[in-house]
Amino acid sequence: FIIFQVLAHIFVFDSDTFYDSNLDSAHLLILLGYFFPVFGVWGETIQLQRTSQSWINELVKEINDRKQTEEELRKSENKYRSIFENLQDVYYESSLDESILEISPSIEIISKGKYHRDDLIGRSMYDFYLFNGRRQSFLTLLKERGSVTDYEIIFKNRDGTEVPCSISAKLQFDSQGTPLKIIGSIRDITDR
């Protein structure tokens, strides 16, 4: 710990920075490896050897590449989360037995605030159809064609009100061609 503090003081650049701006964490770890033994999986001591500058540069490049990839992934996740949370139509995923696996927050718009996303995860899609026969017809078409577009149904709201909707959905398959789940969207067509 004392050696680490000494190293920290040696590399202090200013009062706001822990170490020299030109010395990143990879270099600091390598430097610390010269002073501290590293223990292997079985408890044996591994002595870090002084290596060529090219190896250090490769390690630094790999760390920087990983940081950049993580940043790009974070941006992508934020982008798609924003799209998902701001959809006007309802995006949903259900299992083949019709349990809701995922549903977008826009369910609150179609249900006029009667349902929230968390209320529906795990529930059956059948609970929300005024006429279950229409749902069964929809599923039959979906299994025959692999996808269905603009299929009209009547959504049954929590308070008993009816909301005419259009569903577009498709089956998602695994790599062997076995259906995994249903993904689709629901649109309020009251104004049609």
N, C-alpha and C positions, 0 to 999 in steps of 0.2 A: 504494500500500500504506500509506503514511504517513497519507493522508487517511482511509482505511478505519479505521486504528487510532484516529485522533482521533475519528471518528464513533462507534466502538465505545465509547470512553471517555465520550463525551458522553451516550450512551444507557444506560450501565451503571446498573442499578437496585439490585442488591446483588451480593455476591461470587459468588452461585450462578447468577446470571442474566446472560446475555451482553448483553441489551438490555432496555429498559423493557418491562414486561409488557403495556403498552398499545400497544406498537409491534410489529406482527408482521412477518414476512418480506416481505410485499408492500410495506408502507410503507418498510421499510429499502431494498429494491431501488429503489423510486421515488426515495428520498432519494439513494441512491448514483448514480442516473442523472443527477441534477443536477450531480454533480461529475465524472463520467466519461463520455466519449463512448461511444456504442454503435456497433459496426460492422455494417453490413448484409451481405447475402449476397455482394455483389460488392466488398466492401471499402470502400464509401463510408461516410463518417461520418454517423451519424444523431444529431441533437441532440434529446434528449428535451425537450419543451416543458412548461412548468408548466401543469398542467391543473386543471380544476375539482375540487373536493372530491368531487362526485358520481361522477366517473369513478374516482377512487381508491377510493371506497366500493364501487363496482361490482366493481372488480378484487379487493378484499379479500373481498367476498361470494363471488365466483366461486372464489377460492382456498379459502375455508372450505368451500364446498359440495363442491368436489372432494375435500378432505380427509375430509369426512363420508362421501361416497360410497365412497372407498377404504376407510375403516374399516368400513362396512357390508358391502362386498364381502369384506374379510378375515374378518369374523365369519361370513358365509355360507359361505365356503370352509372355515373351521374346523369349522363345524357339519356340513357334508356329508362332510368327511373323517372326522370322528368316527363318523358313521353308517356310512360305507363300511368303516371299519376294525373296527367292532364288530358287523357283521352275523353272525348265526349261520348263515343260509343263504349259499350262495356266489353272488355276483353276477358275471356274466361278460358280455363282449362278444366276438363273433368275427366275422371277415370272412365273406363268403358262401362262400369256399373253406375255411372252418372253421379258419383260423389264429386263435389266441387273441390278442385285442388288449388286453383288460383282464380281470383276475380279482381278486376281493377276497381279502384275507389269510385269510379264514375257510376257504379251501381246506385250510389246515393242520388244521382241525377234522375235516372230512369224510375227509381222507386219513390221519388219525391221525398227523400230523406227517411223513408220507412226502414230501409235496410242499409247496413254498413258492411263493409268488406269482412270484418272479423266475425260478423253474425253468420256468414254464409259458408266460410271455409269448412269442408267436411260434411256439409248437408247435401242432400240429394237434389238434383235439378228437377226431379218430379214434383217436389214440394212447391214449385213456382209456376207450374203450368195449370191454367184453368181447365184445360181438357187434356188429360194424360194420353188419350188416344192420339192426339196431334204429336206429342213427343215420341210416341212409339213409331208413328209414321215417319217422322224426321230421322230417327235412328235407323230404320230400315233403309231409307234412301241413302243415308250416309254410308252405311255398310256396303250397299250395292255400288255406289259411285265413287266413294272415297272422299267426296266433298259435296256440300250443298250450299247454294247461294240464295239469299233473299227468301228464306222459308218463313212464312208468317205464322205467328202464334199469339196467344194472349197470355201475358204475364200476370200472375195473381199476386197482388201486393199484400203486405202484412195486414193492412186494414180492410182487405177484401175488395179494394178497388181493382179495376182491370186496366192494364196498359198494353195496347197492341204493339207488338214488336216484330222485328225481322231478324232472323238468325242466319249467319253465314258461318260455316264450320268445315273442318276437314279432320280426317284421321291422321295422327302422327304415328309413323311406323318405326320399329327398330331396324337394325342392319340386316336382320333375317326376313324382314317383311311382315312381322307380326305387329298388329295394331297395339300401340301403347296407351294412347289417350286421345281425347278430342280437344282441339283448340279452335276457338271461334270468337265471334263478336256478336253482340246483341245491340240493335238500334231501335229506339223509340220511333214508331211510325204513326203516332197519334194524328199528326198533321197531314197525312196522306189523303 
